[in-house]
């Protein structure tokens, strides 16, 4: 894995996103239509088993269309003794919008609690990430939160933090699993915070099935070297295993530092090389921004659609809201994941057991984004977590 990016990649979260949003959305007025829950329209007829597959996909989507409610991840915490503490957030990079918004969520929770939140940008480089973790150890922080950093990249640094008795929390670096080390995020972690990427992958596949209304789904997956990729792909394959004409034709790995420069070209090549291709399925929605531009550049709007997951920013959701290429972006509230990470850090610093790591998810497509102001993503995912965590932390409702 090549991890040599520098700070210029932050542009992907801002100006680059907005310019590609305009380019990708303005080139075509036609698209594949979605059916029932996933949108409107679709192919005209289906029979027998095809109907069952579509009905099942629609039923699964329907389970996740409501704005999420809050469920306490564990017992209440006396946070009064933790005021004045410092935690360090080490981000893998600032390319993925989800990472940026999660860190902002941790910071806002820290302000409320009287806890200082320092941040460190790992710049997609293992040695830099290790430097950040060592900085936290040297400063003797109360906890270290790794956002988007797979522990497999930095095992010795995590071990060093453990040796210094500094708890380490992982955020969106895999499939949460309370029976596995680090709640599924790796050995040496106290706890985790993140959505079920397997379920998000299932919703991506369900969307393709509903949109095609039982006709062939020929997809290409774009992934990267992070545990969330296999989890999303597992979900996609699980759904496709019950659909005889649903296939992944090709899979391509593109690392975050190359998303802005290589994704569009890769998508164009996929379309040219696979005449039957009709879906691009990026495992993270920031990739979907550039994939959408690639479909547009290839003149394939109306033939090839993009479906991804994360729901992480106004930029990605804006593409879904406007259409026609980016069909759906099932995801989760990134700030909510940040508050859940803070909750885990509070439990660690209080000598408690880790809480439930799962952050709830919502199915998001054009129909339930209609008319929403995406500058405030609480319009999409709600903010039930704010009152919920405040009460849990003894700060009132």
RODO-2510 file (C-alpha; in nm, 4 decimals, decimal comma):
residues 397
     n   res          X          Y          Z
     1     x     0,0000     0,0000     0,0000
     2     x     0,1438     0,3341    -0,0996
     3     x     0,0749     0,6005     0,1571
     4     x     0,2746     0,9032     0,0560
     5     x     0,0134     1,1774     0,0355
     6     x     0,0674     1,5260     0,1715
     7     x    -0,1591     1,8001     0,2959
     8     x    -0,2768     1,9130    -0,0495
     9     x    -0,5291     1,6298    -0,0463
    10     x    -0,7516     1,8326     0,1828
    11     x    -0,8803     2,0032    -0,1326
    12     x    -1,0848     1,6932    -0,2056
    13     x    -1,3086     1,7769     0,0866
    14     x    -1,3786     2,1304    -0,0302
    15     x    -1,3175     2,3092    -0,3603
    16     x    -1,2520     1,9926    -0,5590
    17     x    -1,5790     1,8415    -0,4422
    18     x    -1,7788     2,1477    -0,5391
    19     x    -1,6219     2,1819    -0,8819
    20     x    -1,6766     1,8153    -0,9623
    21     x    -2,0305     1,8398    -0,8292
    22     x    -2,1045     2,1014    -1,0931
    23     x    -1,9263     1,9089    -1,3666
    24     x    -2,0849     1,5738    -1,2893
    25     x    -2,4396     1,6993    -1,2455
    26     x    -2,4635     1,9331    -1,5407
    27     x    -2,3849     1,7020    -1,8296
    28     x    -2,6982     1,4947    -1,8788
    29     x    -3,0700     1,5005    -1,8203
    30     x    -3,1349     1,1262    -1,8509
    31     x    -3,0855     0,8436    -1,6025
    32     x    -3,1809     0,4946    -1,4985
    33     x    -3,4956     0,5319    -1,2881
    34     x    -3,5407     0,3728    -0,9487
    35     x    -3,8412     0,1683    -0,8422
    36     x    -4,0718     0,2116    -0,5433
    37     x    -3,8641     0,2555    -0,2257
    38     x    -3,5380     0,3284    -0,4046
    39     x    -3,6926     0,6005    -0,6150
    40     x    -3,9492     0,6026    -0,8939
    41     x    -4,0006     0,4230    -1,2226
    42     x    -3,7843     0,1266    -1,3206
    43     x    -3,8065    -0,1490    -1,5813
    44     x    -4,1589    -0,2323    -1,6919
    45     x    -4,2175    -0,5943    -1,5919
    46     x    -4,0730    -0,8703    -1,3786
    47     x    -4,1988    -1,2219    -1,3039
    48     x    -4,1525    -1,5075    -1,0589
    49     x    -3,8263    -1,5157    -0,8694
    50     x    -3,7245    -1,1737    -1,0031
    51     x    -4,0264    -1,0180    -0,8330
    52     x    -3,9304    -1,1881    -0,5071
    53     x    -3,5755    -1,0518    -0,5259
    54     x    -3,7003    -0,6994    -0,5901
    55     x    -3,9629    -0,7238    -0,3159
    56     x    -3,7037    -0,8492    -0,0697
    57     x    -3,4654    -0,5672    -0,1601
    58     x    -3,7405    -0,3097    -0,1182
    59     x    -3,8346    -0,4579     0,2194
    60     x    -3,4747    -0,4332     0,3412
    61     x    -3,4472    -0,0730     0,2253
    62     x    -3,7717     0,0151     0,4038
    63     x    -3,6218    -0,0923     0,7379
    64     x    -3,3712     0,1929     0,7199
    65     x    -3,5643     0,4856     0,5742
    66     x    -3,6571     0,6533     0,9052
    67     x    -3,4361     0,9097     1,0784
    68     x    -3,2379     0,7176     1,3442
    69     x    -3,3334     0,7246     1,7110
    70     x    -3,0900     0,7147     2,0034
    71     x    -3,0235     0,4062     2,2143
    72     x    -2,7788     0,4416     2,5024
    73     x    -2,4626     0,2418     2,4258
    74     x    -2,4075     0,1638     2,7936
    75     x    -2,4595     0,2818     3,1517
    76     x    -2,4477     0,6489     3,2489
    77     x    -2,1039     0,8065     3,3004
    78     x    -1,9955     1,0518     3,5700
    79     x    -1,8050     1,2932     3,3484
    80     x    -1,7499     1,5600     3,6137
    81     x    -1,4155     1,4047     3,7106
    82     x    -1,2926     1,4138     3,3517
    83     x    -1,3058     1,7895     3,2971
    84     x    -0,9664     1,9262     3,2014
    85     x    -0,8536     1,6012     3,0404
    86     x    -0,7010     1,5995     2,6919
    87     x    -0,7564     1,3451     2,4185
    88     x    -0,5791     1,3254     2,0834
    89     x    -0,7559     1,2481     1,7567
    90     x    -0,5311     1,1046     1,4856
    91     x    -0,7000     1,1144     1,1440
    92     x    -0,5831     0,8853     0,8661
    93     x    -0,6291     1,1767     0,6243
    94     x    -0,8496     1,4735     0,5447
    95     x    -0,9553     1,3476     0,2017
    96     x    -1,2598     1,1493     0,3118
    97     x    -1,5372     1,3832     0,4236
    98     x    -1,6517     1,1332     0,6852
    99     x    -1,3200     1,1589     0,8713
   100     x    -1,3364     1,5379     0,8810
   101     x    -1,6946     1,5411     1,0098
   102     x    -1,6273     1,2721     1,2699
   103     x    -1,3389     1,4743     1,4096
   104     x    -1,5596     1,7833     1,4250
   105     x    -1,8118     1,5765     1,6195
   106     x    -1,5486     1,4704     1,8712
   107     x    -1,4412     1,8327     1,9100
   108     x    -1,7964     1,9560     1,9704
   109     x    -1,8515     1,6881     2,2337
   110     x    -1,5226     1,7842     2,3970
   111     x    -1,6241     2,1495     2,4202
   112     x    -1,9449     2,0469     2,5940
   113     x    -1,7577     1,8264     2,8412
   114     x    -1,4691     2,0606     2,9163
   115     x    -1,2256     1,8164     2,7559
   116     x    -0,9518     1,9416     2,5235
   117     x    -0,9450     1,7676     2,1853
   118     x    -0,6158     1,7947     1,9984
   119     x    -0,6000     1,6736     1,6371
   120     x    -0,3297     1,5292     1,4134
   121     x    -0,3537     1,4703     1,0368
   122     x    -0,1838     1,1449     0,9404
   123     x    -0,1781     1,2518     0,5731
   124     x    -0,2389     0,8918     0,4555
   125     x     0,1180     0,8057     0,5559
   126     x     0,1970     0,5288     0,8044
   127     x     0,5068     0,7005     0,9435
   128     x     0,3129     1,0234     0,9954
   129     x     0,0275     0,8405     1,1692
   130     x     0,2823     0,6710     1,3946
   131     x     0,4287     1,0134     1,4703
   132     x     0,0845     1,1342     1,5746
   133     x     0,0279     0,8422     1,8098
   134     x     0,3714     0,8953     1,9623
   135     x     0,2842     1,2614     2,0150
   136     x    -0,0161     1,1529     2,2203
   137     x     0,1990     0,9157     2,4231
   138     x     0,4575     1,1874     2,4892
   139     x     0,1852     1,4297     2,5978
   140     x     0,0325     1,1632     2,8260
   141     x    -0,3161     1,2302     2,6922
   142     x    -0,6179     1,0656     2,8501
   143     x    -0,7061     0,8738     2,5333
   144     x    -0,6095     0,8462     2,1666
   145     x    -0,8806     0,8229     1,9021
   146     x    -0,7812     0,6793     1,5637
   147     x    -1,0209     0,7979     1,2922
   148     x    -1,0063     0,5872     0,9772
   149     x    -0,6764     0,4275     1,0826
   150     x    -0,6614     0,0475     1,0585
   151     x    -0,4669    -0,0949     1,3521
   152     x    -0,2947    -0,3341     1,1113
   153     x    -0,1048    -0,0315     0,9777
   154     x     0,0298     0,0773     1,3162
   155     x     0,0396    -0,2248     1,5510
   156     x     0,3605    -0,1220     1,7286
   157     x     0,2266     0,2279     1,7948
   158     x    -0,0955     0,0883     1,9413
   159     x     0,1123    -0,1450     2,1582
   160     x     0,3207     0,1514     2,2750
   161     x     0,0047     0,3379     2,3756
   162     x    -0,1158     0,0291     2,5615
   163     x     0,2177     0,0093     2,7425
   164     x     0,1760     0,3736     2,8448
   165     x    -0,1732     0,2840     2,9740
   166     x    -0,3391     0,5202     2,7275
   167     x    -0,6632     0,3740     2,5911
   168     x    -0,7023     0,3747     2,2135
   169     x    -1,0387     0,4060     2,0385
   170     x    -1,0962     0,3153     1,6736
   171     x    -1,3497     0,4911     1,4513
   172     x    -1,4861     0,3581     1,1169
   173     x    -1,1996     0,1209     1,0489
   174     x    -1,3949    -0,1984     0,9951
   175     x    -1,7068    -0,3908     1,0822
   176     x    -1,7977    -0,3505     1,4512
   177     x    -1,8073    -0,6845     1,6337
   178     x    -1,8400    -0,6867     2,0117
   179     x    -1,7047    -1,0436     2,0303
   180     x    -1,3791    -0,9611     1,8489
   181     x    -1,0631    -0,7802     1,9706
   182     x    -1,1112    -0,4045     1,9809
   183     x    -1,4809    -0,4620     1,9120
   184     x    -1,3842    -0,5721     1,5637
   185     x    -1,1346    -0,2966     1,4926
   186     x    -0,8197    -0,4760     1,6038
   187     x    -0,5995    -0,5920     1,8874
   188     x    -0,5064    -0,3294     2,1437
   189     x    -0,8111    -0,1064     2,1063
   190     x    -1,0360    -0,0343     2,4035
   191     x    -1,3438     0,0107     2,1883
   192     x    -1,4852     0,1170     1,8551
   193     x    -1,7344     0,3487     1,6892
   194     x    -1,8905     0,2990     1,3494
   195     x    -2,1843     0,1772     1,1451
   196     x    -2,2392    -0,1747     1,0174
   197     x    -2,0587    -0,1595     0,6855
   198     x    -2,1936    -0,5020     0,5994
   199     x    -2,5472    -0,3633     0,6270
   200     x    -2,4490    -0,0567     0,4239
   201     x    -2,3110    -0,2868     0,1551
   202     x    -2,6374    -0,4791     0,1543
   203     x    -2,8302    -0,1559     0,1003
   204     x    -2,6019    -0,0640    -0,1893
   205     x    -2,6791    -0,3990    -0,3534
   206     x    -3,0503    -0,3724    -0,2723
   207     x    -3,0603    -0,0347    -0,4471
   208     x    -2,9117    -0,1802    -0,7648
   209     x    -3,1652    -0,4637    -0,7656
   210     x    -3,4608    -0,2318    -0,7105
   211     x    -3,3369     0,0189    -0,9663
   212     x    -3,2964    -0,2576    -1,2267
   213     x    -3,6365    -0,4013    -1,1279
   214     x    -3,5133    -0,7577    -1,1521
   215     x    -3,3120    -0,7228    -1,4726
   216     x    -2,9362    -0,7778    -1,4859
   217     x    -2,7073    -0,5976    -1,2433
   218     x    -2,3519    -0,5836    -1,3788
   219     x    -2,1365    -0,3891    -1,1371
   220     x    -1,7839    -0,2680    -1,0776
   221     x    -1,6569    -0,2125    -0,7246
   222     x    -1,4000     0,0513    -0,6314
   223     x    -1,2325    -0,0118    -0,2979
   224     x    -0,9155     0,0810    -0,1072
   225     x    -0,6819    -0,0716     0,1489
   226     x    -0,8943    -0,0381     0,4617
   227     x    -1,1056    -0,2935     0,6531
   228     x    -1,4284    -0,1132     0,5645
   229     x    -1,3808    -0,2205     0,2020
   230     x    -1,4116    -0,5957     0,2636
   231     x    -1,7065    -0,5337     0,4972
   232     x    -1,9006    -0,3362     0,2346
   233     x    -1,8136    -0,5907    -0,0347
   234     x    -1,9273    -0,8734     0,1940
   235     x    -2,2660    -0,7038     0,2239
   236     x    -2,2928    -0,6565    -0,1529
   237     x    -2,2000    -1,0196    -0,2215
   238     x    -2,4438    -1,1459     0,0420
   239     x    -2,7350    -0,9807    -0,1385
   240     x    -2,6092    -1,0692    -0,4857
   241     x    -2,5831    -1,4368    -0,3828
   242     x    -2,9637    -1,4507    -0,3865
   243     x    -2,9870    -1,2778    -0,7249
   244     x    -2,8918    -1,5004    -1,0191
   245     x    -2,8332    -1,2117    -1,2596
   246     x    -2,6431    -0,9827    -1,0206
   247     x    -2,2670    -0,9792    -1,0672
   248     x    -1,9501    -0,7942    -0,9750
   249     x    -1,7636    -0,7856    -1,3066
   250     x    -1,4488    -0,6158    -1,1810
   251     x    -1,2960    -0,4684    -0,8657
   252     x    -1,0343    -0,1941    -0,8589
   253     x    -0,8289    -0,0604    -0,5701
   254     x    -0,7679     0,3168    -0,5631
   255     x    -0,6065     0,4631    -0,2521
   256     x    -0,7379     0,7892    -0,0974
   257     x    -0,4506     1,0056    -0,2155
   258     x    -0,5396     0,9129    -0,5746
   259     x    -0,9184     0,9460    -0,5568
   260     x    -0,9215     1,3014    -0,7010
   261     x    -0,6839     1,2211    -0,9871
   262     x    -0,7405     0,8582    -1,0870
   263     x    -1,1015     0,7638    -1,0151
   264     x    -1,2744     0,9360    -1,3079
   265     x    -1,0310     0,7881    -1,5590
   266     x    -1,0585     0,4439    -1,4037
   267     x    -1,4372     0,4582    -1,4266
   268     x    -1,4244     0,5625    -1,7923
   269     x    -1,1938     0,2674    -1,8639
   270     x    -1,4256     0,0279    -1,6802
   271     x    -1,7201     0,1450    -1,8889
   272     x    -1,5273     0,1062    -2,2144
   273     x    -1,3946    -0,2384    -2,1173
   274     x    -1,7280    -0,3763    -1,9955
   275     x    -2,0111    -0,2949    -2,2400
   276     x    -2,2736    -0,4480    -2,0082
   277     x    -2,1615    -0,2532    -1,7022
   278     x    -2,4487    -0,0606    -1,5451
   279     x    -2,3416     0,0132    -1,1859
   280     x    -2,0317     0,1583    -1,0207
   281     x    -2,0232     0,0700    -0,6498
   282     x    -1,7553     0,2639    -0,4564
   283     x    -1,7134     0,1424    -0,0975
   284     x    -1,6908     0,5035     0,0286
   285     x    -1,8966     0,7925    -0,1010
   286     x    -1,6104     1,0370    -0,1438
   287     x    -1,4910     0,8002    -0,4180
   288     x    -1,8439     0,8282    -0,5557
   289     x    -1,7968     1,1986    -0,6243
   290     x    -1,5150     1,1259    -0,8660
   291     x    -1,6860     0,8129    -1,0013
   292     x    -1,9891     1,0254    -1,0887
   293     x    -1,7623     1,2614    -1,2808
   294     x    -1,6167     0,9603    -1,4627
   295     x    -1,9597     0,8356    -1,5701
   296     x    -2,0442     1,1836    -1,6948
   297     x    -1,7164     1,2168    -1,8835
   298     x    -1,7750     0,8780    -2,0476
   299     x    -2,1158     0,9927    -2,1724
   300     x    -2,2756     0,7019    -1,9864
   301     x    -2,5403     0,8847    -1,7842
   302     x    -2,8630     0,6909    -1,8278
   303     x    -2,6704     0,3660    -1,8749
   304     x    -2,4361     0,3550    -1,5759
   305     x    -2,5307     0,4620    -1,2234
   306     x    -2,3292     0,5132    -0,9048
   307     x    -2,4377     0,3788    -0,5653
   308     x    -2,2204     0,4183    -0,2569
   309     x    -2,2370     0,4520     0,1200
   310     x    -2,1411     0,6865     0,4072
   311     x    -2,3780     0,9826     0,3559
   312     x    -2,0923     1,1909     0,4823
   313     x    -2,1249     1,5362     0,3298
   314     x    -2,3382     1,7915     0,1503
   315     x    -2,1203     1,7333    -0,1563
   316     x    -2,1951     1,3628    -0,1895
   317     x    -2,5588     1,3911    -0,0854
   318     x    -2,6003     1,6868    -0,3200
   319     x    -2,5133     1,4600    -0,6115
   320     x    -2,7806     1,2154    -0,4980
   321     x    -3,0350     1,4920    -0,4404
   322     x    -2,9875     1,6393    -0,7855
   323     x    -2,9242     1,3207    -0,9833
   324     x    -2,9236     1,1587    -1,2266
   325     x    -2,6090     0,9464    -1,1891
   326     x    -2,5554     0,9015    -0,8123
   327     x    -2,8652     0,7047    -0,7052
   328     x    -2,8261     0,6461    -0,3319
   329     x    -2,5860     0,6984    -0,0438
   330     x    -2,7040     0,4982     0,2601
   331     x    -2,5015     0,6151     0,5544
   332     x    -2,4775     0,7424     0,9066
   333     x    -2,4285     1,0669     1,0917
   334     x    -2,0542     1,1309     1,1019
   335     x    -2,0889     1,3692     1,4001
   336     x    -2,2860     1,0954     1,5779
   337     x    -1,9926     0,8577     1,5210
   338     x    -1,7690     1,1266     1,6712
   339     x    -1,9858     1,1557     1,9819
   340     x    -1,9903     0,7767     2,0129
   341     x    -1,6097     0,7794     1,9956
   342     x    -1,6052     1,0365     2,2757
   343     x    -1,8427     0,8169     2,4761
   344     x    -1,5994     0,5269     2,4399
   345     x    -1,3101     0,7494     2,5479
   346     x    -1,5065     0,8639     2,8536
   347     x    -1,5757     0,5024     2,9490
   348     x    -1,2090     0,4137     2,9065
   349     x    -1,0886     0,7081     3,1167
   350     x    -1,3488     0,6219     3,3833
   351     x    -1,2394     0,2593     3,4140
   352     x    -1,5660     0,1289     3,2685
   353     x    -1,6349    -0,1385     3,0085
   354     x    -1,6690    -0,0280     2,6449
   355     x    -2,0145     0,0583     2,5169
   356     x    -2,2045    -0,0676     2,2152
   357     x    -1,9965     0,0501     1,9158
   358     x    -2,2705     0,0555     1,6522
   359     x    -2,3785     0,3897     1,5058
   360     x    -2,7270     0,3673     1,3466
   361     x    -2,7659     0,3949     0,9715
   362     x    -3,0229     0,5434     0,7359
   363     x    -3,1075     0,4697     0,3751
   364     x    -3,0666     0,7888     0,1731
   365     x    -3,1734     0,8474    -0,1867
   366     x    -3,3204     1,1242    -0,3991
   367     x    -3,6751     1,0757    -0,2725
   368     x    -3,5985     1,1306     0,0963
   369     x    -3,3534     1,4120     0,0220
   370     x    -3,6106     1,6111    -0,1751
   371     x    -3,6336     1,9690    -0,0524
   372     x    -3,3787     1,9262     0,2273
   373     x    -3,1114     2,1849     0,3052
   374     x    -2,7962     1,9731     0,2972
   375     x    -2,5825     2,2397     0,4593
   376     x    -2,7157     2,0977     0,7856
   377     x    -2,6998     1,7171     0,7804
   378     x    -2,9202     1,6933     1,0881
   379     x    -3,1939     1,7363     0,8271
   380     x    -3,0888     1,3961     0,6953
   381     x    -2,9869     1,1996     1,0038
   382     x    -3,1434     1,3974     1,2857
   383     x    -2,9659     1,4912     1,6078
   384     x    -3,1210     1,2555     1,8607
   385     x    -2,7688     1,1669     1,9700
   386     x    -2,7095     1,5132     2,1200
   387     x    -2,9810     1,4932     2,3846
   388     x    -2,9136     1,1222     2,4313
   389     x    -2,5435     1,1549     2,5075
   390     x    -2,5909     1,4703     2,7158
   391     x    -2,8294     1,2830     2,9423
   392     x    -2,5980     0,9814     2,9538
   393     x    -2,3045     1,2043     3,0489
   394     x    -2,4952     1,3835     3,3239
   395     x    -2,5215     1,7109     3,1332
   396     x    -2,9001     1,7319     3,1214
   397     x    -3,1335     1,6468     2,8357
***
